[in-house]
Amino acid sequence: MVGLRRAESALTALYNDLLARNGGANDLQSLGAVLKTLQRGLTGDRVLAGAGYFSTEGILDAYLLYYWPISYMQASFALDELEGRGVLPRMERVLDLGAGSGPASFAAFAWGAKQSVLVDSAGAALRVAKELSATSGLGVVRTAQVDLSSDATLPEGPFDLIVASHAMNELWNNSLEGEEKRAALLARAVRELSPEGILLVLEPSATVTAVPALRLRDRLLDPSGCLGLRCLGPCLDSNPCPALKAGEGRSCHSTWAWTPLPFVAGLAAQAGLERDSVKATWFALGRTAPDARDTPAALAGPALSGRIVSEPLLNKAGRLRYILCTGPAWATLSAKAGDESAKAAGFFSLKRGDIIQCDGLEKRAGENSFGYGPMSRMRRA
């Protein structure tokens, strides 16, 4: 949590620098209109994805004042989770792929990173990152204006963190070979990791971008690829993602509560966007030694452990249920609304991302469906 508090504190100063960049000419109405176009073009009709939109008048400004702090906080929350699990290495050097203006790199600076190499084809965005580094005094930013969709040589490591924030979904997004090419790019990149280094990939939580991200995760973890990687977060193991087997339109993402900065909140309201949290589909991979989490627990029986991957869902029978990712599969865990034993255990206050262990459960009708009853016990990991 120390790193997260440091990141949130640094964001205030960084955002003031971004506001000052326009000389105070930050009209909410005009920026909100551009923001709406940007949002639809990236996660709606996708016409802007991979289209070099930072060169379009007004779009870079709208991005910097809305999506930059959100991307910064997404990376910050992910790093916080990794630190909490004890898998975040001491960071000195960062490689930021598809960096744009570097929000993920500046988040890494809050965790002690000293230098980041930002790779992107957008020269204007890279210049903003260098300006921010100079005015804030946070970290050393080096840039490489490179088209990642080419076979250009990547910067030489070792790097303690390689991050791709909202970048992979925009590369080869109209190509039938896009998934394979994205995996090949990251396979090249992880060769530049330090022995304890981490690859962190963050994407928008919309299904159109989340599902390809989860497939990319599985490709990189496939033992046949000989990359020797394991999943460090948010998943509890390196099994193929069960969301991809759950049916069309199903995916997985993290949600973190966040109170936006006032101008960000104003922009969101102007564009008709809700903003009381940040969401991302993400994964972190590394080569650290496997532990017991990589041995999936059997679903049969009264015990269950895993990570909550849904909001609380109230069914017609009056039971509140959650979807739990156990590693090899999804399971459901429910309790009668108002049940005293469940209430005492904190069942009704669970939220997406919580990791729990339960025993004494009741087996309910349906595959991998369990109930919390009077003899049940629950512990948050």
HELIX and SHEET records of a PDB file:
HELIX    1   1 VAL A    2  ARG A   21  1                                  20    
HELIX    2   2 LEU A   28  THR A   43  1                                  16    
HELIX    3   3 TYR A   53  SER A   55  5                                   3    
HELIX    4   4 ILE A   59  ALA A   62  1                                   4    
HELIX    5   5 TYR A   63  TYR A   67  3                                   5    
HELIX    6   6 TRP A   68  GLY A   84  1                                  17    
HELIX    7   7 PRO A  103  ALA A  110  1                                   8    
HELIX    8   8 GLY A  123  SER A  136  1                                  14    
HELIX    9   9 MET A  168  GLU A  170  5                                   3    
HELIX   10  10 GLY A  178  ALA A  189  1                                  12    
HELIX   11  11 VAL A  190  GLU A  192  5                                   3    
HELIX   12  12 THR A  207  LEU A  221  1                                  15    
HELIX   13  13 PRO A  223  GLY A  225  5                                   3    
HELIX   14  14 PRO A  242  LYS A  245  5                                   4    
HELIX   15  15 PRO A  262  ALA A  271  1                                  10    
HELIX   16  16 ALA A  292  ASP A  294  5                                   3    
HELIX   17  17 GLU A  340  ALA A  345  1                                   6    
HELIX   18  18 PHE A  347  SER A  349  5                                   3    
SHEET    1   A 7 VAL A 140  GLN A 145  0                                        
SHEET    2   A 7 GLN A 115  ASP A 120  1                                        
SHEET    3   A 7 ARG A  93  LEU A  97  1                                        
SHEET    4   A 7 PHE A 159  SER A 165  1                                        
SHEET    5   A 7 LEU A 193  GLU A 203  1                                        
SHEET    6   A 7 SER A 277  GLY A 286 -1                                        
SHEET    7   A 7 ARG A 230  GLY A 233 -1                                        
SHEET    1   B 7 VAL A 140  GLN A 145  0                                        
SHEET    2   B 7 GLN A 115  ASP A 120  1                                        
SHEET    3   B 7 ARG A  93  LEU A  97  1                                        
SHEET    4   B 7 PHE A 159  SER A 165  1                                        
SHEET    5   B 7 LEU A 193  GLU A 203  1                                        
SHEET    6   B 7 SER A 277  GLY A 286 -1                                        
SHEET    7   B 7 SER A 254  ALA A 257 -1                                        
SHEET    1   C 5 LEU A 313  LEU A 314  0                                        
SHEET    2   C 5 ARG A 319  CYS A 325 -1                                        
SHEET    3   C 5 LEU A 304  ILE A 308 -1                                        
SHEET    4   C 5 ILE A 355  ASP A 359 -1                                        
SHEET    5   C 5 ARG A 377  ARG A 380 -1                                        
SHEET    1   D 5 LEU A 313  LEU A 314  0                                        
SHEET    2   D 5 ARG A 319  CYS A 325 -1                                        
SHEET    3   D 5 TRP A 330  LYS A 336 -1                                        
SHEET    4   D 5 SER A 369  GLY A 371  1                                        
SHEET    5   D 5 GLU A 362  LYS A 363 -1                                        
END                                                                             
